[in-house]
Amino acid sequence: MNGPTAEGRKRGAARKAGDGPAAEGRKLSRSFSWLAFLGTLLVIAGIVGLIYTGVATLTSMLLFGWLLLIGGLVALAHAIESRGTNYFWLGVVVAALNLAAGVVVIRHPEGTAEALTMFAALLFLTGGVFRLVGSVVVRGPQMGWTLLQGAFGLLLGLLVLFDWPHSSLYVLGVFFSLALLFDGLGLIAIGIGGRRIVSMVSDRLEGRGLDDRGGDRLGGRGAGRGAERLDAPAPATDSPPKAPRDGQK
């Protein structure tokens, strides 16, 4: 049996080269589809959290507590691995603080929400005052925007502080839900945009592959025809050569 010809090997290599970008494009499209799906779930969770702000606040507190517990366990494991070093006792103290804070947050989520809401109100107040004073003193090119940000932060801090502790039932839940909503919208935008870019690149690569194959076919036909013309024998003549005349030598 004869082995594969050179033309067959070229066709196989061309098919493999064409299938490689297509397969990678399909994988990237699936990845971007999963990103868009995850973004959709986050958007749904954010909308539900904005509707049920109290549940969102308690959920955020419980998640925060479990994150503190997991961080404390990880810090404790690192501290145990670093026995005999100066980092050991510092790691033990950090792990103990994280574990204690996680237990307190999980057992008293409402009290933790009240404390964090008060802390957030004080941050808004101090940030707004510093922006207002800084914009008036510096008088930079963005003075108007800085004044607006400072006034908004000051007003938000006062509203949260005057309604405390009742504001702790919805403030953290609203912030948590808005974070989920905007993160989900960002993931959806990345997923849809990535799929469009991948489809455009794949179409261009497929178009170039088709053009290259068409050029190879046309070139092969032209080369074959040229070879046939070069190898074609000269036309045969049946008439015998003429004899020279008497006056010609």
C-alpha positions as CSV (number, residue, x, y, z in Angstrom):
1,M,0.0,0.0,0.0
2,N,1.3,3.4,-0.8
3,G,1.7,6.0,1.9
4,P,-0.1,9.4,2.0
5,T,0.9,11.7,-0.8
6,A,2.4,15.1,-0.3
7,E,-0.9,16.7,-1.4
8,G,-2.8,14.7,1.2
9,R,-0.5,15.6,4.0
10,K,-0.8,19.3,3.0
11,R,-4.6,19.0,3.1
12,G,-4.5,17.3,6.5
13,A,-2.2,20.0,7.9
14,A,-4.5,22.7,6.5
15,R,-7.5,21.1,8.2
16,K,-5.8,20.9,11.5
17,A,-4.7,24.5,11.3
18,G,-8.2,25.5,10.5
19,D,-9.7,23.4,13.3
20,G,-7.3,24.8,15.9
21,P,-8.6,28.4,15.9
22,A,-12.2,27.2,15.6
23,A,-11.9,25.0,18.6
24,E,-10.2,27.7,20.7
25,G,-12.9,30.1,19.6
26,R,-15.6,27.7,20.8
27,K,-13.9,27.3,24.2
28,L,-13.6,31.1,24.6
29,S,-17.3,31.5,23.7
30,R,-18.3,28.9,26.3
31,S,-16.2,30.7,28.9
32,F,-17.7,34.1,28.1
33,S,-21.2,32.4,28.2
34,W,-20.5,31.2,31.7
35,L,-19.4,34.7,32.7
36,A,-22.7,36.1,31.4
37,F,-24.6,33.4,33.2
38,L,-22.9,34.2,36.5
39,G,-23.5,37.9,35.9
40,T,-27.2,37.1,35.4
41,L,-27.3,35.2,38.7
42,L,-25.7,38.1,40.5
43,V,-28.1,40.6,39.0
44,I,-31.0,38.5,40.1
45,A,-29.6,38.3,43.6
46,G,-29.0,42.0,43.7
47,I,-32.6,42.8,42.7
48,V,-33.9,40.3,45.3
49,G,-31.7,42.0,47.9
50,L,-33.0,45.4,47.0
51,I,-36.5,44.1,47.5
52,Y,-35.8,42.3,50.8
53,T,-33.2,44.6,52.3
54,G,-33.5,43.1,55.8
55,V,-32.8,39.6,54.6
56,A,-29.9,41.0,52.5
57,T,-28.4,42.7,55.6
58,L,-28.6,39.5,57.7
59,T,-27.2,37.4,54.8
60,S,-24.3,39.8,54.3
61,M,-23.5,39.7,58.1
62,L,-23.5,35.9,58.1
63,L,-21.3,35.8,55.1
64,F,-18.9,38.2,56.7
65,G,-18.8,36.1,59.9
66,W,-18.1,32.9,58.0
67,L,-15.3,34.7,56.0
68,L,-13.8,35.8,59.3
69,L,-13.9,32.2,60.6
70,I,-12.3,30.8,57.5
71,G,-9.7,33.5,57.5
72,G,-8.9,32.7,61.2
73,L,-8.5,29.0,60.5
74,V,-6.2,29.7,57.5
75,A,-4.1,32.1,59.6
76,L,-3.9,29.5,62.4
77,A,-2.7,26.9,60.0
78,H,0.0,29.3,58.7
79,A,1.0,30.1,62.3
80,I,1.4,26.4,63.1
81,E,3.5,25.8,60.0
82,S,5.8,28.7,61.1
83,R,6.6,27.4,64.5
84,G,9.9,28.5,65.9
85,T,9.9,31.8,64.1
86,N,9.0,35.4,65.2
87,Y,5.9,35.2,63.1
88,F,4.3,32.4,65.2
89,W,2.8,34.5,68.0
90,L,1.7,37.3,65.7
91,G,0.0,34.7,63.5
92,V,-1.7,33.1,66.6
93,V,-3.0,36.5,67.7
94,V,-4.4,37.4,64.3
95,A,-6.0,34.0,64.0
96,A,-7.6,34.2,67.4
97,L,-9.0,37.7,66.7
98,N,-10.5,36.5,63.4
99,L,-12.0,33.5,65.0
100,A,-13.5,35.5,67.9
101,A,-14.9,38.2,65.5
102,G,-16.4,35.5,63.3
103,V,-18.1,33.8,66.2
104,V,-19.5,37.1,67.5
105,V,-20.8,38.2,64.0
106,I,-22.5,34.8,63.4
107,R,-24.1,34.7,66.9
108,H,-25.2,38.4,66.9
109,P,-25.7,39.5,63.3
110,E,-28.2,42.3,64.2
111,G,-25.8,43.9,66.7
112,T,-23.0,43.6,64.3
113,A,-25.1,45.3,61.6
114,E,-25.9,48.2,64.0
115,A,-22.2,48.7,64.8
116,L,-21.1,48.5,61.1
117,T,-23.9,50.9,60.2
118,M,-22.7,53.5,62.8
119,F,-19.2,53.0,61.5
120,A,-20.3,53.6,57.9
121,A,-22.3,56.7,58.9
122,L,-19.2,58.2,60.6
123,L,-17.1,57.4,57.5
124,F,-19.6,59.2,55.3
125,L,-19.6,62.2,57.6
126,T,-15.9,62.5,57.9
127,G,-15.3,61.9,54.2
128,G,-17.9,64.5,53.2
129,V,-16.5,67.1,55.6
130,F,-12.9,66.6,54.3
131,R,-14.0,66.9,50.7
132,L,-15.9,70.1,51.4
133,V,-13.1,71.7,53.3
134,G,-10.5,70.5,50.8
135,S,-12.3,71.7,47.8
136,V,-12.8,75.2,49.3
137,V,-9.2,75.4,50.4
138,V,-7.5,74.0,47.3
139,R,-9.9,75.4,44.7
140,G,-8.8,73.0,42.0
141,P,-10.2,72.5,38.5
142,Q,-12.6,69.8,39.8
143,M,-13.9,72.0,42.6
144,G,-17.6,71.6,41.6
145,W,-17.5,67.8,41.5
146,T,-15.6,67.7,44.8
147,L,-18.1,69.9,46.5
148,L,-21.0,67.8,45.1
149,Q,-19.3,64.6,46.4
150,G,-18.7,66.1,49.8
151,A,-22.2,67.4,50.1
152,F,-23.6,64.0,49.1
153,G,-21.4,62.1,51.6
154,L,-22.3,64.5,54.4
155,L,-26.0,64.2,53.6
156,L,-25.9,60.4,53.4
157,G,-24.0,60.2,56.7
158,L,-26.5,62.4,58.5
159,L,-29.5,60.5,57.1
160,V,-28.0,57.1,58.3
161,L,-27.0,58.6,61.6
162,F,-30.4,60.2,62.4
163,D,-32.3,57.0,61.6
164,W,-29.9,54.7,63.6
165,P,-30.4,51.9,64.8
166,H,-33.4,51.4,62.5
167,S,-31.2,52.2,59.5
168,S,-29.0,49.2,60.2
169,L,-31.8,47.0,58.9
170,Y,-31.5,48.2,55.3
171,V,-28.3,50.3,54.8
172,L,-25.9,47.4,54.6
173,G,-28.4,45.3,52.7
174,V,-28.8,48.0,50.1
175,F,-25.0,48.4,49.7
176,F,-24.5,44.7,49.4
177,S,-27.3,44.3,46.9
178,L,-26.0,47.2,44.8
179,A,-22.5,45.7,44.8
180,L,-24.0,42.4,43.5
181,L,-26.1,44.2,40.9
182,F,-23.3,46.2,39.4
183,D,-20.8,43.3,39.5
184,G,-23.4,41.2,37.7
185,L,-24.0,43.9,35.0
186,G,-20.2,44.1,34.5
187,L,-19.9,40.3,34.1
188,I,-22.8,40.3,31.6
189,A,-21.2,43.1,29.6
190,I,-17.8,41.3,29.6
191,G,-19.5,38.0,28.5
192,I,-21.5,39.5,25.7
193,G,-18.7,41.6,24.4
194,G,-16.2,38.7,24.6
195,R,-18.5,36.5,22.6
196,R,-18.9,39.1,19.9
197,I,-15.2,39.6,19.6
198,V,-14.5,35.9,19.5
199,S,-17.1,35.4,16.8
200,M,-15.7,38.3,14.7
201,V,-12.1,36.9,15.0
202,S,-13.3,33.4,14.1
203,D,-15.2,34.6,11.1
204,R,-12.1,36.4,9.8
205,L,-9.9,33.4,10.4
206,E,-12.4,31.1,8.6
207,G,-12.5,33.6,5.7
208,R,-8.8,33.7,5.4
209,G,-8.6,29.9,5.5
210,L,-11.1,29.6,2.7
211,D,-9.2,32.2,0.6
212,D,-5.9,30.3,1.2
213,R,-7.4,27.0,0.2
214,G,-8.9,28.5,-2.9
215,G,-5.6,30.1,-3.9
216,D,-3.8,26.8,-3.4
217,R,-6.3,25.0,-5.6
218,L,-6.1,27.6,-8.3
219,G,-2.3,27.6,-8.1
220,G,-2.2,23.8,-8.3
221,R,-4.4,23.8,-11.3
222,G,-2.3,26.5,-13.0
223,A,0.9,24.7,-12.2
224,G,-0.5,21.4,-13.6
225,R,-1.6,23.1,-16.8
226,G,1.8,24.7,-17.1
227,A,3.5,21.4,-16.6
228,E,1.3,19.8,-19.2
229,R,2.2,22.5,-21.7
230,L,5.9,22.1,-21.0
231,D,5.8,18.3,-21.2
232,A,3.6,18.3,-24.3
233,P,5.6,16.9,-27.3
234,A,6.2,18.9,-30.4
235,P,3.8,18.3,-33.3
236,A,5.0,15.6,-35.7
237,T,5.3,16.3,-39.5
238,D,4.8,13.5,-42.0
239,S,6.2,15.3,-45.1
240,P,9.8,14.3,-46.0
241,P,12.5,17.0,-46.1
242,K,12.8,18.9,-49.3
243,A,15.9,18.3,-51.5
244,P,18.1,21.3,-52.2
245,R,17.9,22.8,-55.7
246,D,20.7,22.7,-58.2
247,G,21.7,26.3,-57.6
248,Q,21.7,26.0,-53.9
249,K,24.4,24.4,-51.8
